[in-house]
Amino acid sequence: MKKLLAIMLTAVLSVAMVGCGNDAANNEQTGDSQVSQESTVSQETESSSQEVESSTQEEAEETVKVMSHEEFVAAAIDDPVVVETYVQAKQSWWEDKATIYTQAEDGAYFIYEMPCSQEDYAKLTQGTKIRVSGYKAEWSGEVEIIEASYEILEGNYIAEAVDATAWLGTDELAAHQNELVAFKGMTIEASKDAEGNDVAFLYNWDGSGQDGSDLYFNASVNGQTYTFTVESYLCDKTTDVYAAVKALEVGDVVDMEGFLYWYNGANPHITSVAKVQ
């Protein structure tokens, strides 16, 4: 009887041990499964996050699509525009707004009253690369960018003046608006001052100004006379070009450089004048 009881107890213990072993194995498999599921969820979450980030970057790139100069020219007035360009000269800064002449390898842009701190204005030295976002505008024929914001970028470019003498009086001239250009072999022609006297230059377009005002003067080539300006905000009375124009005499022949600004026709803002005879 005791022997039979011992056998029965042994059998029961064996069954119990097998059950415990199965439970441990099941728990181990369940734990492995949970770890695997958590890993999968983590990978899926990371992948989804990367896709969202990539999508956001692509949308940002589309929003900030930089235009070529050709695309800028083709844009309608009041269209939003984004260009990358280089500072060539600064016309003025006041009330935290900067007006600057800029140019890239494929064309030039006039940036009008761009919000800019005085500290940043000092950083916008000749050749500095900037990305400008704003709206294309036109005022009396001058195409410009207004309501602009900017970002200073790595890079540097200083344009060389292209000889525009042969384009005077042609449609080709307008295609180079705001570029740094040169006019060579120009003969200074007389202007009439307020008293009707022949003079080589005027203070303001009608002679109504004084020392420190814009200078206007006429110069001819191939029998045609054109008007040029020393814009006093760009080149004030302390500059070499201002003094050079004040020293001109009718009949002088000069070479000039300046920015091809537009005001009801070509109105070059001259930055240098040199007598050649």
Protein Blocks (a to p, Z undefined) as FASTA:
>chain_A
ZZmmmmmmmmmmmmmmmmmmmmmmmmmmmmmmmmmmmmmmmmmmmmmmmmmmmmmmmmmm
mmmoccdfklmmmpcghiacddddddfbdfbdcehiacdddddfkbccddehiacdfklm
mmmcghiacddddddddeehiacdehiacdddedddddddddfklmgopaklmmmgoiac
ddehiacdddddfkopacfbdehjkopacehiacdddddeehiacdddddfklmcckbmk
lmmmmmpcehiacddddddddeeiacdddfbdcdfZZ
